[in-house]
Structures are given as structure tokens and as C-alpha cells.
Amino acid sequence: MTTNIFEPATIGSLKLKNRIAMAPMTRARNADGIPNDANALYYAQRSGAGLIITEGTAISDTAKGVLYIPGLYKPEQVKGWKKVTRAVHENGSTIFSQLWHVGRVSHTSNQPGGIAPVGPSDIQAATSFAWGFDQNGNEGFVISSKPRALSTNEVKQVADNFANAAKNAIEAGFDGVELHAANGYLIEQFLNPFVNNRTDEYGGNVENRARFLLETVDACIEAIGKDKVGIRLTPYGGLGDLPHYEEIEPTYQYLAKELAKRNIAYIHIMDQQSKGSHALPDGFIERFRSWYDGVIILAGSMDREKSEKLINAGTIDIAGFGEPFISNPDLVERLQNNWKLTPPKRELHYGLGSHGYTDWETYKETVMV
């Protein structure tokens, strides 16, 4: 039987109006870290998606690696996010908050009081950039600063910070949260033996390096329930100065089986090829499906044909689209009708103001005479 990806579906614990997800994308539109009316408009414009996953949202004041991102650790941030969730729900979409700690991919200018960022070790991401201020106070891309290694107790505190942000997300009206364990940020840094040289319970073999991820998932499940917790992974990725290591496949096989036991809302896999990094190896997503029988979202260079093929084969359940949603607020309608897509302008991805944020036209607006 052929699945129509544009029709409503119950997928695991998710009740969605279609099988298309808007993937998380940093937009840096919040000078004070508090979501506002412009954010509510932006997400409402794109609520043709069955599932919206927000931009990475800081779980604490030390979690940031980009200027002007929103958070979920202060009451005023919770209040601001209520505007966003209300707007999206009014259009019949489901919305999850992506909870974010960048770890070592940060800069002292992103940190309170100019302190060092933290990571599993003190190994610097020497060729990776944060978005901060240089030594002359100019805003832009800056090389990530040398981090300080988290103590064992601090690792547990960060897991608690994720759980607290998850509770705040539910208070703000979100349907759930997605833990950002991808793209070279803190949770993924713990998985990589070239970055994680710890000798405590969070370092060493695969099980120890995966411990922080699983403890964070468990803390969030305890806080808000398993059906409201998802996670994003980037197997074989290389962003954030993460070298490949021999145990990549065993690591993700172990994670798949452990996460299956927990029966979480979904696993969101990103193919980083679209970001100029490594592609998923041929057959990997099919192997991952054999390890994990829960809901799988796949993002990265997706189009309608690829999405329908993978969904109808049972390999994935939901198709994730990122950058096309920026310049095509009506992306779902464009895909359904095979209408031409408006190309993005990457120079407008970051920055304050509405230009390149809420002023993109729908297809119908572009063809109006």
C-alpha cells in the first residue's frame, strides 16, 4: 500500500496532519533570548508541516555558541514561547522544542562573564566556529575557544538542566522536546573517543561514552514522559571537529537498541552531506531501521521523491526538511503541487530583523499578477 505523505497520520505517539517535519534551524533573531511576536509569525507561516522542530534552544546561560538565540531556562522565555506554540497549534501543527547545549563549540564571548566553554575534555575544536564577538568587538564567526572539562558532578548537572528545560517546554505549550545530540555539540562530543578522553564513568568504552546521552534522555523522560522526548543524531557526521572513529556503527547500534527500550517519541537522523560534511554510508539508514522499530525522521537533502520512496519502504516514518522551509514558508503546498521552490539566501540566515525571516513570499504570492 502506498502512503500519502500529505495526509494525516498517527505515527507512534504523534498525531500529525502530514508526514513532513520542519527540521531545526538556527536563525539568531532574539537579541534578549526571549521569543517574541516575530518568532510566532515565522513558525506560524511554516505550520503547513505536520511537525515543527524549533531552532536549537539554550538550556542554560552557558549552553550557547551563537549570539541572539532563544532559551528555555527563564520564566520570561517560557512566556515568550507560549506565543509561538499558540500560533502553531492554531494552524493544526505539532511543535517540539530542540534543546541545545553546544559544549566546546562556543566562544568566551558567548559565555557569561567571558568564561571558558565546557566540554567532555579540554580539547579545543580548533577549526570550528562559533558566532560571537572578536577581540575588537566585531560580530561574526570566531574560532571556538579552548574548553574546560566538566567534572563528573557537572555532567550530571547538565543532564538535569536538559530535564528542567524540558519541563519548561511543556509549560510553554510544546508537544515535546528534541535533544540535540548531533552536529558536533555537547552530547555528541561525549560519544567521540577523539574528543572524550575521560577516565571516569563517562569515558572509555562505547557504553560509558553513551552514558551522558542516555542519562539525559532518562532525566527528560522522568520530567515529561517518554512520548514527549525525541532525539537528533548525526551518525558519520564530522561537524564540530569530530573525526571518524572505528566504533561509529557499534555506537549507534547500541544507542538504537537502548533508545528502543525507552520507547521515546522518535529518533531524528540527519545526513550531513547537505552541510558539506560526510554522507551517511550506503545502507546505513536501512541497517538502523533493523535495530530500531520506533519512529524515524530523516533529514538532509530530502525531496518529495526520496521521501516517498523511503516512507513507503518502511525505512523512515517522517521526512524532515530544513533549509527549503526558510525561503518557502508554504513548502508543504509546493511539494504537494510540484511547484518551483524559491532558493534561499544564506547571507540572511542569521541576524536580527524581519528581512530574510518573515518576509518570504508564498508561491501564490509570487505568481499573482
C-alpha positions as CSV (number, residue, x, y, z in Angstrom):
1,M,0.0,0.0,0.0
2,T,1.3,3.4,-0.9
3,T,1.4,6.0,1.8
4,N,0.3,9.6,1.0
5,I,2.8,11.7,2.9
6,F,0.4,14.7,2.7
7,E,-2.5,13.1,4.6
8,P,-3.0,13.0,8.4
9,A,-1.3,10.1,10.2
10,T,-0.8,8.7,13.7
11,I,2.9,7.8,13.9
12,G,3.9,6.3,17.2
13,S,2.7,8.7,19.8
14,L,2.4,11.6,17.3
15,K,-0.8,12.6,15.6
16,L,0.2,14.7,12.6
17,K,-1.6,16.3,9.7
18,N,1.1,15.0,7.4
19,R,4.4,13.2,7.4
20,I,6.6,16.2,6.8
21,A,8.7,17.8,9.5
22,M,10.3,21.2,9.6
23,A,13.8,20.5,10.8
24,P,15.5,22.7,13.4
25,M,17.5,25.7,12.1
26,T,19.3,28.4,14.0
27,R,18.0,31.9,12.9
28,A,19.5,34.1,15.7
29,R,16.6,36.5,15.9
30,N,16.4,37.1,19.6
31,A,18.7,39.9,21.0
32,D,17.5,39.2,24.5
33,G,17.0,35.4,24.2
34,I,13.2,35.8,24.7
35,P,10.9,34.6,21.9
36,N,8.6,37.3,20.5
37,D,5.8,38.1,18.1
38,A,8.2,37.8,15.1
39,N,9.1,34.3,16.1
40,A,5.4,33.4,16.4
41,L,4.8,34.7,12.9
42,Y,7.8,32.8,11.5
43,Y,6.7,29.5,12.8
44,A,3.0,30.1,12.0
45,Q,3.9,30.8,8.4
46,R,5.6,27.4,8.2
47,S,2.9,25.4,10.1
48,G,1.9,23.5,7.0
49,A,4.4,21.0,8.3
50,G,2.8,18.2,10.4
51,L,5.7,18.5,12.9
52,I,7.8,21.6,13.6
53,I,11.0,21.3,15.5
54,T,12.3,24.6,16.6
55,E,15.7,26.1,16.3
56,G,18.2,25.0,18.9
57,T,17.2,26.5,22.2
58,A,19.7,27.0,25.1
59,I,19.1,25.0,28.2
60,S,21.3,27.4,30.3
61,D,23.3,30.6,30.0
62,T,26.5,28.5,29.4
63,A,24.9,26.4,26.7
64,K,25.2,28.9,23.9
65,G,27.6,29.1,20.9
66,V,25.6,31.6,18.8
67,L,24.5,35.1,19.6
68,Y,20.8,36.0,19.8
69,I,19.4,32.5,20.3
70,P,16.4,31.9,22.4
71,G,16.5,29.9,25.7
72,L,14.2,27.8,27.9
73,Y,15.6,28.4,31.3
74,K,14.0,31.7,32.5
75,P,10.3,32.4,33.2
76,E,10.2,35.2,30.6
77,Q,11.4,32.8,27.9
78,V,8.7,30.3,28.8
79,K,6.2,33.2,28.5
80,G,7.6,34.1,25.1
81,W,7.5,30.6,23.7
82,K,3.8,30.4,24.6
83,K,3.2,32.9,21.7
84,V,4.9,30.5,19.3
85,T,3.2,27.3,20.4
86,R,-0.2,29.0,20.4
87,A,0.3,30.3,16.9
88,V,1.4,26.9,15.6
89,H,-1.4,24.9,17.3
90,E,-4.0,27.3,15.9
91,N,-2.9,26.1,12.5
92,G,-3.2,22.4,13.5
93,S,0.5,21.6,13.7
94,T,2.6,19.8,16.3
95,I,5.7,21.5,17.7
96,F,8.7,20.2,19.6
97,S,11.5,22.4,21.1
98,Q,15.0,21.4,20.3
99,L,17.1,21.6,23.5
100,W,20.6,22.6,22.9
101,H,24.0,22.7,24.6
102,V,26.9,23.4,22.2
103,G,29.6,22.3,24.6
104,R,33.1,23.2,23.3
105,V,31.8,24.7,20.0
106,S,31.5,28.1,21.7
107,H,33.5,31.2,22.4
108,T,34.2,33.1,25.5
109,S,32.1,36.0,24.1
110,N,29.1,33.6,24.2
111,Q,29.7,32.8,27.9
112,P,28.6,34.7,31.0
113,G,31.4,36.8,32.2
114,G,33.7,35.6,29.4
115,I,34.4,32.3,31.0
116,A,35.7,29.3,29.0
117,P,33.1,27.0,27.4
118,V,32.8,23.4,28.7
119,G,33.2,20.0,27.1
120,P,33.9,16.4,27.9
121,S,37.6,17.3,27.8
122,D,39.8,20.4,27.4
123,I,40.4,19.5,23.7
124,Q,39.7,22.6,21.5
125,A,37.5,22.5,18.4
126,A,40.4,24.4,16.7
127,T,38.9,24.7,13.2
128,S,35.2,25.1,14.2
129,F,33.4,28.4,14.5
130,A,31.0,30.0,17.0
131,W,29.0,33.1,16.2
132,G,30.2,35.7,18.7
133,F,32.4,38.8,19.0
134,D,36.1,39.0,18.1
135,Q,38.8,40.8,20.1
136,N,37.8,44.1,18.6
137,G,34.1,43.6,19.5
138,N,33.1,42.9,15.9
139,E,30.3,40.4,15.4
140,G,30.8,37.3,13.2
141,F,32.3,33.8,13.1
142,V,35.1,33.3,15.7
143,I,37.2,30.2,16.3
144,S,35.8,28.2,19.2
145,S,37.7,28.8,22.5
146,K,39.6,26.2,24.4
147,P,37.1,24.5,26.7
148,R,37.2,23.4,30.3
149,A,36.4,19.7,31.0
150,L,33.2,19.2,33.0
151,S,33.6,17.4,36.4
152,T,31.6,14.2,36.9
153,N,29.1,16.1,39.1
154,E,28.8,18.8,36.5
155,V,28.0,16.3,33.8
156,K,25.0,15.1,35.9
157,Q,24.0,18.8,36.4
158,V,23.9,19.4,32.7
159,A,21.5,16.4,32.3
160,D,19.4,18.0,35.0
161,N,19.5,21.3,33.0
162,F,18.1,19.4,30.0
163,A,15.3,18.0,32.1
164,N,14.5,21.4,33.6
165,A,14.3,22.9,30.1
166,A,12.1,20.0,29.1
167,K,9.6,20.8,31.9
168,N,9.7,24.5,30.8
169,A,9.0,23.5,27.3
170,I,5.8,21.6,28.3
171,E,4.8,24.6,30.4
172,A,5.3,26.8,27.3
173,G,2.8,24.6,25.4
174,F,5.2,22.5,23.4
175,D,4.1,19.0,22.5
176,G,7.5,17.6,23.3
177,V,11.3,18.2,23.1
178,E,14.1,17.0,20.8
179,L,17.5,16.6,22.5
180,H,20.2,17.9,20.2
181,A,22.8,15.0,20.2
182,A,24.1,15.9,16.7
183,N,26.3,18.2,14.7
184,G,29.3,18.1,16.9
185,Y,27.6,19.6,20.0
186,L,28.0,18.5,23.6
187,I,26.1,15.2,23.7
188,E,27.8,14.0,20.5
189,Q,31.1,15.2,21.8
190,F,30.8,12.6,24.6
191,L,30.3,9.8,22.0
192,N,33.5,10.5,20.2
193,P,36.7,9.0,21.7
194,F,38.9,11.6,20.0
195,V,37.2,14.3,21.9
196,N,36.2,12.4,25.0
197,N,39.3,11.3,26.8
198,R,37.7,11.0,30.2
199,T,38.7,8.3,32.7
200,D,35.5,8.4,34.8
201,E,32.2,6.7,34.2
202,Y,31.6,8.9,31.1
203,G,34.7,7.9,29.2
204,G,36.3,4.8,27.7
205,N,34.2,2.2,26.1
206,V,31.0,2.7,24.0
207,E,28.7,2.2,26.9
208,N,30.5,4.8,29.0
209,R,30.7,7.3,26.2
210,A,27.0,6.9,25.6
211,R,26.1,7.2,29.3
212,F,25.6,11.0,29.3
213,L,23.2,10.8,26.3
214,L,21.1,8.0,27.9
215,E,21.1,9.6,31.3
216,T,19.9,12.9,29.7
217,V,17.2,11.0,27.9
218,D,16.2,9.3,31.1
219,A,16.1,12.6,33.0
220,C,13.8,14.1,30.4
221,I,11.6,11.1,30.4
222,E,11.2,11.3,34.1
223,A,10.4,15.0,33.8
224,I,7.8,15.0,31.0
225,G,7.2,11.4,29.8
226,K,8.7,9.2,27.1
227,D,6.1,10.1,24.5
228,K,7.3,13.7,24.6
229,V,11.0,13.1,24.2
230,G,12.8,12.8,20.8
231,I,16.5,13.0,19.9
232,R,18.5,14.1,16.9
233,L,21.6,12.1,15.9
234,T,24.2,12.5,13.1
235,P,26.0,9.2,12.6
236,Y,29.1,9.5,10.5
237,G,28.9,13.3,10.7
238,G,32.0,15.5,11.0
239,L,30.8,18.9,12.1
240,G,32.4,20.5,15.1
241,D,35.8,18.9,14.5
242,L,34.6,15.4,15.2
243,P,36.9,12.8,13.5
244,H,35.5,9.4,12.4
245,Y,36.3,6.6,14.8
246,E,36.3,2.8,14.4
247,E,33.3,2.2,16.6
248,I,30.8,4.5,14.9
249,E,28.4,1.8,13.7
250,P,28.6,-0.2,17.0
251,T,28.0,3.1,18.9
252,Y,24.8,3.9,17.0
253,Q,23.6,0.3,17.1
254,Y,24.0,0.4,20.9
255,L,22.1,3.7,21.0
256,A,19.3,2.4,18.8
257,K,18.7,-0.6,20.9
258,E,18.9,1.4,24.2
259,L,16.6,4.1,22.9
260,A,14.2,1.4,21.6
261,K,13.9,0.1,25.2
262,R,12.8,3.5,26.3
263,N,10.1,3.9,23.6
264,I,10.7,7.6,23.0
265,A,8.7,9.7,20.6
266,Y,11.2,9.5,17.7
267,I,14.9,9.4,16.6
268,H,15.7,12.2,14.1
269,I,18.7,11.3,11.9
270,M,20.4,14.0,9.9
271,D,22.6,13.2,6.8
272,Q,25.3,15.9,7.0
273,Q,26.2,15.8,3.3
274,S,24.0,18.8,2.7
275,K,26.1,20.7,5.2
276,G,29.3,19.9,3.3
277,S,30.3,17.1,5.7
278,H,30.2,13.3,5.4
279,A,27.2,11.5,3.9
280,L,25.6,8.5,5.6
281,P,27.1,5.4,4.1
282,D,25.0,3.4,1.6
283,G,22.7,1.1,3.5
284,F,23.2,2.7,6.9
285,I,19.6,4.0,7.3
286,E,18.3,0.6,6.4
287,R,20.6,-1.1,9.0
288,F,19.5,1.5,11.6
289,R,15.8,0.6,10.9
290,S,16.7,-3.1,11.6
291,W,18.0,-2.0,15.0
292,Y,15.2,0.4,15.8
293,D,11.5,-0.2,15.4
294,G,10.3,3.2,16.6
295,V,9.6,6.4,14.7
296,I,12.4,7.6,12.5
297,I,12.7,11.0,10.9
298,L,15.4,11.5,8.2
299,A,16.6,15.0,7.2
300,G,19.3,16.2,4.8
301,S,18.9,16.7,1.0
302,M,15.3,15.3,1.1
303,D,12.9,15.9,-1.7
304,R,9.4,14.5,-2.4
305,E,10.6,11.5,-4.5
306,K,13.2,10.4,-1.9
307,S,10.8,10.9,1.0
308,E,8.0,8.9,-0.5
309,K,10.4,6.1,-1.5
310,L,11.8,5.7,2.0
311,I,8.5,6.1,3.8
312,N,6.8,3.5,1.5
313,A,9.7,1.1,2.0
314,G,9.1,1.4,5.8
315,T,12.7,2.7,6.2
316,I,11.6,6.0,7.8
317,D,8.3,7.4,9.0
318,I,8.6,11.2,8.6
319,A,10.6,13.3,6.1
320,G,12.5,16.2,7.5
321,F,13.1,19.4,5.5
322,G,15.4,22.2,6.7
323,E,16.7,25.0,4.6
324,P,13.9,24.8,2.0
325,F,11.5,25.9,4.7
326,I,13.4,29.2,5.2
327,S,12.6,30.6,1.8
328,N,9.4,28.6,1.2
329,P,7.1,29.1,4.1
330,D,4.5,27.2,2.1
331,L,6.9,24.3,1.4
332,V,4.3,21.5,2.0
333,E,1.9,23.0,-0.5
334,R,4.8,23.5,-3.0
335,L,5.8,19.8,-2.6
336,Q,2.3,18.6,-3.0
337,N,1.7,20.6,-6.2
338,N,5.3,20.2,-7.6
339,W,5.6,24.0,-7.6
340,K,9.0,25.6,-8.0
341,L,11.0,26.3,-4.9
342,T,12.5,29.7,-4.1
343,P,16.2,29.3,-3.4
344,P,17.5,30.5,0.0
345,K,19.9,33.4,0.6
346,R,22.4,32.1,3.2
347,E,23.6,35.6,4.0
348,L,20.2,36.2,5.5
349,H,20.1,33.1,7.7
350,Y,21.4,34.8,10.8
351,G,20.8,38.3,12.0
352,L,18.2,40.4,13.7
353,G,15.2,41.8,11.9
354,S,12.4,40.5,9.6
355,H,14.3,40.6,6.3
356,G,15.1,37.0,5.3
357,Y,13.0,35.8,8.2
358,T,9.3,36.5,7.9
359,D,9.2,38.3,4.5
360,W,9.5,35.3,2.2
361,E,6.6,35.1,-0.3
362,T,4.4,32.0,-0.8
363,Y,4.2,30.5,-4.3
364,K,0.7,32.0,-4.8
365,E,2.1,35.5,-3.9
366,T,4.9,35.2,-6.3
367,V,2.6,34.4,-9.3
368,M,0.0,37.0,-8.5
369,V,-0.4,39.4,-11.4
